Amino acid sequence: MKELWTGRVEVLTPPNDLGDTKAFTNVVTWASSEQEFKDQVASVFEEYGWSLIGVEECSPVSALESLNEELSEVVERAKGYPKACIYMTFHYYPSKPT
């Protein structure tokens, strides 16, 4: 059965204003397994021309002991949308292509 999952994902995007292309962000989406979470995120990101590099700390929201304020707000938004795949702020790090 699908439930809300969250994870920290690393993504490859076109260069930002500084030329960096790699970032990480937290994502909330509906899934029934870690693999389905990865597949859902990769599918949505591909629509934007982004590539999923990796996933860390992926788990059902219900398994978390606590949620920070931002994550809690995103989870509440996602509850009403069965196809939701909501990503938060992108945090770019030095990764200019050579």
CORJO-V898136 format. One record per residue. N is the residue number from 1. PHI is phi in whole degrees, -180 to 180 (999 if undefined). OMEGA is omega as a letter, one per 40 degrees, with the letter a starting at -180 (NA if undefined). D_FIRST is the distance of its C-alpha to the first C-alpha in Angstrom with 2 decimals. Layout:
BEGIN
((N;PHI;OMEGA;D_FIRST) (N;PHI;OMEGA;D_FIRST))
END
This chain:
BEGIN
((1;999;a;0.00) (2;-76;i;3.78) (3;-146;i;6.57) (4;-75;i;10.22) (5;-121;i;11.85) (6;-138;i;15.59) (7;-167;i;18.22) (8;-96;a;21.87) (9;-119;i;22.66) (10;-104;a;26.04) (11;-135;i;27.03) (12;-110;a;30.12) (13;-124;i;31.56) (14;-60;a;34.91) (15;-56;i;37.57) (16;-83;a;37.59) (17;-58;a;40.91) (18;-93;i;41.95) (19;95;a;41.01) (20;-74;a;38.06) (21;-123;a;35.07) (22;-107;i;32.59) (23;-150;i;30.52) (24;-130;i;27.56) (25;-156;i;25.21) (26;-97;a;22.09) (27;-131;i;19.07) (28;-123;i;16.06) (29;-154;i;13.29) (30;-85;i;9.66) (31;-161;i;7.93) (32;-116;i;5.62) (33;-161;i;9.12) (34;-63;i;12.71) (35;-64;i;13.74) (36;-66;i;11.44) (37;-58;a;12.78) (38;-60;a;16.22) (39;-64;a;15.99) (40;-65;a;14.98) (41;-64;i;17.75) (42;-60;a;20.20) (43;-63;a;19.78) (44;-67;a;20.48) (45;-63;i;23.28) (46;-60;i;24.87) (47;-62;i;25.37) (48;-94;a;27.63) (49;82;i;29.40) (50;-102;i;27.95) (51;-122;i;26.79) (52;-76;i;24.20) (53;-94;a;26.20) (54;-169;a;23.88) (55;-133;i;21.16) (56;-131;i;21.82) (57;49;a;20.26) (58;-93;i;16.69) (59;-164;i;14.14) (60;-64;i;11.48) (61;-58;a;13.68) (62;-63;a;13.04) (63;-86;a;14.78) (64;-80;i;17.83) (65;-73;i;20.85) (66;-153;i;22.20) (67;-123;i;21.97) (68;-73;a;25.13) (69;-61;a;26.18) (70;-63;i;25.33) (71;-64;i;21.77) (72;-60;i;21.31) (73;-64;i;22.67) (74;-67;i;20.44) (75;-60;i;17.26) (76;-62;i;18.74) (77;-63;a;19.51) (78;-72;a;16.08) (79;-56;a;14.43) (80;-88;a;16.17) (81;-130;a;15.39) (82;-65;i;12.07) (83;-110;a;13.92) (84;-63;i;15.56) (85;-145;a;16.77) (86;-108;i;19.46) (87;-107;a;21.93) (88;-102;a;24.64) (89;-59;i;28.27) (90;-83;i;29.27) (91;-111;a;31.52) (92;-80;i;33.83) (93;-132;a;35.89) (94;-52;a;39.05) (95;-162;a;38.14) (96;-61;i;40.65) (97;-66;a;40.70) (98;-96;NA;43.88))
END
